[in-house]
Amino acid sequence: MGHKTENVELTVLCLIQDGNRLLLQNRVKEDWKGYTFPGGHVEAGESFVDAVVREMREETGLEILNPRIVGIKQFPITDGRYIVLLFKATEFIGTVVSSDEGEMEWLDIDKLSEVNVVEDFHDLMKVIDDPDLNEFQYTIEDGEWIVHLK
């Protein structure tokens, strides 16, 4: 058996839904460009729920209420893994504002095909929406990134 601890980077993403509309961020950073869910890093010692509430406040201007954890995304990093806790919120107060990470926009679910979403957006949506799926995992096999939905 190897070490029980590994290098872990903890982040959160949240799908904020209002009826048929999703709040998405048109992300400008080149590493993950396109429409995606807002999110960010969990600070040391911070609870995951507190982190998602804080990140949504910072990136969208909304105060989300009763966020639910709906899945996990993870991929390998040097000596460890990058973990994204996936949340969903359908209750919120406030008015949407944008941040320098990208413009926040409400998009109808049926209009998603008309915008440029990030590469793994549809797999993320599957994990968030399908009660039978919990995890979105990337593994690297022979230099290829492989998606596993479980």
N, C-alpha and C positions, 0 to 999 in steps of 0.2 A: 504493500500500500504506500502511495506517495503522501505528500503533505495534505493535510485537511484544509489548509487555507490556500487561496490563490489570489492573484491580483484581480480585483473586481471594480469596474466602473458602473455606478448606479445612476440610472436616468428614469424619467417618467414621460409618457405621452398620454394625451387625453383626447378622446373623441367627444366633442360637445355637440349635442344634437337638440334641435328645436323642431319637433314635428318631422317634416320631410327634408329639413335643411341641416347641413353639417357645417361647423365653423372650421375653416381650413386656413393654413398659413401658406402664402405663396413664397416659399423659401428662396432666398437669394444666394446663400452660400453654395459654392460649386460642389462641395462634397456630397450634398444630398438635395439637389435642386428640384423645384417643382412644388406642387400643392401637397401638403401633408398636414398631419395633426400637430398642434403646438405641444411643446414639451421642453425639458431641460434637465439639468443635473440635480441629484439629491445632495444636499449639503451634509457634511459630517454630523452624525448624531440626530439628524432630522428624521421625523417619521415620514414614511412614503406618502401617506395621505396629506400631511402638512406640505410636503414638497409639491405635490400636484396642485394643491390649492394655491400655493404661492406662485408657482410657475404660470398657472393660468391667469392669475391676477396681473403678473408682470407682463406676459406676452399678449393677453387678449383684453385686459381691463375688466374682465368678468370675475365675480365672486361665485365660484361653483359650489353647489351644495350637494351633499351626499354622493360624492364620486364613488363608483364601484370599480373594483379591480376585475378586469375581464380577460386578462391573459398576460403572457410574458413573451418578449422577443429577446433573443440572445445571439451573440456571435463571438467568435474567438478574437482575443487581442493578445499581445505579447505576455506570456506567462499567466494567462487567465482568460477572463471573459467580460464582455460588455453586456449589461443587463438593462433592458427597458421594460419597466412595469407599465402595462397598458390599462388605462382607465377609461371609463365612460361616464359622462354626466349629462343629465337631461334637465336639471334644475339649476338655475343661476340667476343672479341679479346684476344689474349694471348695464353699461353701454360698451360695445366693442371698440377698442382702440388697437392700433398697430404698433409694432416695435421695430427696431432696426434689423431684426431677424427676417422680417418680411411682412407684407400686407396681410391682414386678417380679412377673410371674406366668407359670407354665408353662401353656400352652394347647395342647390337642390341635388338630392341623391341621383336623380335621373339625368342630371347635367354633367356628372363626373366624367363621362366619356369625351366631353368636349374640351376638357382642360388637361394640361400637362401635369400629371401627378408624379410623385417620386416613384422610382422603379418598383419598389415592393409594396406600394400602396394597397393593391387589391388583395394581396396575401394578408396584410395587416388587417384590412377590413374583415376578411374571412374569420380570422382568429377573434377579433373583437365581437363580431356579430353571431358567430356560430357557437351555441352553448356546448357543443360536443368537442370544440377545439380549445385548447389551453395555451399552446405554445407554438411559437414561430422560431425555429432554430436554424441558423446557418452553420454548416460545417464546411471545412475546406478539404477536398479530396483531390489529389493530384493537381493542386493549384487552382481548382475550380471551386467556386462558392456554390454549395448545394443547399436548397431550401427544404426544410422538413416541417410539416404542419402536423401537430399531434393533439 
